[in-house]
């Protein structure tokens, strides 16, 4: 049971290991991209290419017919990875070994919708994958396995996503093979990672440069980060804090792609994109679109 690209390595690993996959559940096709063409999610595309049966129910909570159909599969276990629908108690209790969730954080830290981005935004030094037996609470079930990975000052959400997706695929195979004991999550240290969206794109230069650099890395590639120069919305695809202090209003351009931020800190923009143009490293970008010292970058409206 999964929908986005994060869940595809888990699906492929289960099949490659010889597990009998009774059904693949994912979110139903929906309009996407500029043309709003109805698009299948990555898990559905992968499952159909593997010849596996796919189910795309619109909802689960009060649909007793779906509960009965799920129970009729007579499952040993359900593997859930970023499915996107809430499973009600009848479905959680139907498989003999329960519903096992591949979660991209070290629970109980970063329960919720965007744990990868939240870990980078918070400046965490590490994150990881937890295999959890699901219960009705949000990511609150007991832990079967967990493994850690470091987060460096260069790690982007895209890189971390791919690494954790592969790690999750390996860990779920271990959990199914070893059937480790379930350990309740600690009562302390619980944090939540809210869902992200377009409203999170604008960069607020009143924040300090290290915070803004983490934001750029955490929201790459989606939803992305933006700033406005002379009415033009620029995508900021990479940036890093610079040492030293300046006395300038936040948002003031300092030349060579540098911008003053909160607390007198300085952020160097490394990769930018104009509307309708290709993304460029800052040196090439500035040759075609100067950002003169003394002018300003503004925070665009959400």
Helices and strands as residue ranges (DSSP letters): G 5-7, H 8-16, E 24-25, E 30-32, E 37-39, H 42-49, E 54-55, H 64-72, E 78-80, H 89-92, E 99-103, E 111-112, H 115-121, E 126-133, E 143-150, H 157-178, E 192-193, G 198-200, H 209-218, E 226-229, E 232-242, E 253-255, E 258-260, G 262-264, E 266-273, E 280-281, H 282-288
